[in-house]
């Protein structure tokens, strides 16, 4: 099982200084751990892709490797706000307008978005393996009932109140290791 030491060794192998805050996403257990200065702050149950892990464009798999938070989107939006193209729609996923748009059956991007950028050239950065170009996020969902089971199209999905909690504690440049 990966620990803070494993994370820092991964960073050293890549010649990257570990950030003060690092998220460790474990695809096999559908969990994420939040570390600050080497200490575990909190663990979360999450969901990753319903397809096998993959860094390849159009695979819809969750990409492995070291990433950073490139952008934080959604500050101040209420829990359950639906985002389209990274912009709030003005609708909560339970509202009739959102339901008419397919919210009842479609997994939506809700509440907050942490947009990831790969840090490993040829693995998750550049060309056909670029996580940022693939729009890989950590975000809330209208399908909280499925959290803990693979359900996404490549993103890391969280409960809405959990993503608010996490969003308030992380910054752009913080690292995310997906294993």
N, C-alpha and C positions, 0 to 999 in steps of 0.2 A: 504494500500500500504506500502511495506517495506521501511524503512528508515535506515540511519546509526545507529540509536538507536536499531532497530530490529536486525541488523547485529551484533552489539556488544553484545546484549543480547544472541543471538544464540551462539556466541563464549564463553561467560561466562558460559552458561549452560553446555558447553562441557569442561570447564576448559582450554580453549585455549585463549591465548592472541591475540586480534585482530591485524592483520598486519597493517602497515602504509597504504598499498595499498590493496584495496579489490574491486573485481568485483561482482556485483549483477546481476545475470541472471534471468529474469522473463519469464518463459515458456509461461504463458498465454498471454503476450503482445508481445512476440518475440523481447524483448529489453534487453540491458545490460547497466548498469551504472558503471562507473569507479570512485571510491572514493579514495582520497588521504588525510590522516589525518582528515577524517570526512567530507571533502568538496567534493561536486560533481565536477569532472573534465570534464567529457564528457559522453554523452549517445550515444549508437549505436543501430541500427536496426540489428538484427541477425536472424538466423534460428536455430531451434532445431529439434528434431526427428519428423518424420512424423507419428510415432507411439506414443501411450500414454507414459507419463513419467514412467520410471522404472529403478530401480537400479539392477535388476536381470541380470546375465550373459545371453547372447544370446537373450535378449528381444529387442534389437535395440532401446530401449527408452533412452531418456536423463535422467541421474540420478540426483535426488534431493540431497540436503544437502550441508554441508560445505566441500570444497576441497581446495587444494593448488596447485599452479603451481609447478610441479615436475621438468619439463625440458622445456627449450626454444630451439627450433630447427629452423634453416633456416636463421640465421643472414646473411645479405649481399646478399641473393638471390633476383633476380628481381621479381617484381610483376607477378604473373601467373605461376611461376615455379611449375611444377608438382612434388610431392613427392610420392615415393613408399617405404613402410617400413621405413618411416621417413628419407629417403635419397633423395636428389634432383636427378631427372632423367636427367637433362640437357635440358628438353623440356618445352616450354611454352604451356599451354593448347590449344592454337589456332594453333600450328604448325602441319603440316601433320603427323608427327610421333606420336604425341599425339592423333590426331583425329583417326588414324588407330587403336590406342589402346582403342578406345571407348570414348574419351573425349567429343564427341558431345552429347552423351546420358547418360553418367555416371557422377555422382557427384564425383569430384576429390579433393584430399587434395592438396592445393596450397599455395604458398608464404611463410607462417610461420606456425609453430605448437607450441602451448602451451599445453603440455601434463599434464593432471590433475591426482592428487592422492587424494582419499577420506581421510577425517580426522575423520570420524565417524565409529568406529568398529561396524560391523554387519549391517550398513546402506549403506555405500559406500566404506568400507575398509575391506578387508579379504573375504575369502570364495567365494561364488557365487555372491557377490555384490561389488567386488573390481573394482572401476572405472579405476585405472591404468592398471590392468590386462585386462580390457575391451577395452583399447586403446581409452579412451575418451579424445578428444582434443578440443581446440578452434583453428580453422584454416580458411584459405581462401578457396575459391571455384571457379570453372569455371561456376557455375550457379548463378551468381550475380543477374540475372533476377528474381530469386525466393526468394531473401533475404526478410525477413519479413513474410514468410509463412513457416510452418513446412516442412522440406525437407530432413533432415539428417538421418543417421542410428544410432543416439545417440549423435553425437558431436554437438558442438556449432559452427555454420558456420558464417563467416563474409565476407564482401567485401574485396578484396585484399588490397586496400589502407588503409582501416580501421584496418586490422590486423597488417599491418606494423606500423601504428601509435600507436596502443596499445602495440605491442611487444617492441617497443622502450621505453615504459614507465613502464613496469612491470618487475619483477624479479622472479626467482625461490624462493618459499616460500611465495609469495603473495597469498592471499586467494580469493576463488571464492565461493560464496554462490548461489546455484541454487534452486529457489523456483517455 
